[in-house]
C-alpha cells in the first residue's frame, strides 16, 4: 500500500518512519524544507529510550511529484486541514482512502467537504512523539491506535490498514464506534494539552501535583458533560483513561506545549475551544475550558 503522510511533524514522521521500516512505500510531505532536506540526506532519526535509529523515508515538499496514493494520512494541524485536503486531491484515484489521525474535533467535516464521505476513515492514536530538531524525533510514549469507518461497519480496507500498522509495530485495532473514541481522545487532549503547555510541564508531571490533578479533572469533567448532553455513549470512566495516557506518555512534551515553545499557533480551537463551542450550543457553562482557551489565545496574540 502506497501511503502519503501529509504533515511530517513529530507524529507524521513517527508513523512514516515505522511504516517505512516495515517495508511499506511511504512519502512524507511537509513545507518545512530544512526538515525534508535532513530526512532525504541523512534519514529520519527516531530516538527512543536513549537509542537513535536512522530510517530511510521518502520526503518531499512537492506533493505533485509523488503520483497516486492508496492511503492519504493527515497529521497536519487542524487549522491547516482544509488546505492539506485541497493539495492532496492530486494524489486521489478511484480507491484512495483518506484517513485522519489528527487531534480535536472538526477534521471529519473539513475533509468531507472536498472528498466523498465513502472514502474517508477516522482514527485516533495514543502514540506520543516530540520533534527535537529537523530530521530528528523522539518516540516518547506508546499507546493504541484505532481506525474505523464513519458508518461503523467493519470493512476490508480498515482491516488492511490495521494489519499494515500492526506490521510496523503500531498497536492498532478496528473500531465500530470511532466517533465515541474521537470524543474520548478529546477528553485526553482537553485535560492534558492546554494545561501542560501553559505550565511548561511534560505530560507525566501533571500527575505529580494535587493542584494539576484537580485542574485536569475539572477540565475533563466539563468536556464529558458536553459529550453526554450531545448523546455520545460513554461507558467507562473517562478520567481513568486520561490518567493512563498521561502516564504512558510521561516523558513527552505535548504537541501544544511544543507549539508554544516554538511560538507557533496551537490547536486550542479544536480542543478546549471545541468544548467551549459545543457547550455554548447546549447552553451549559464550561469555565475551566474557557479559561484555558482564553489564556492560550492571549499567548498566541503575543507571538
Buried (B, 14 or more C-beta within 10 A) or exposed (E): BBBBBBBBBBBBBBBBBBBBBBEBEBBBBBEBEEBBBBBBEEBBBBBBEEEEEBBBBBBBBEBEEBEEBBBBBBBBBBBBBBEBBEBBEEBBEEEBBBBBBBBBBBBBEBBBEBBEEEBBBBBBBBBBBBBBEBBBBBBBBBBBBBBBBBEEEEBEBBEBBBEBBBBBEBBBBBBEBBBBBBBBBBBBBBBBBBBBBBBEBBBBBBBEEEEBBEBBBBBBBBBBBBBEBEEBEEEEEBBEBBBEBBEBBBBBBBBBBBBBEEEEBBBBBBBBBBBBBBBEEEEEEBEBBBBBBBBBEEBBEEE
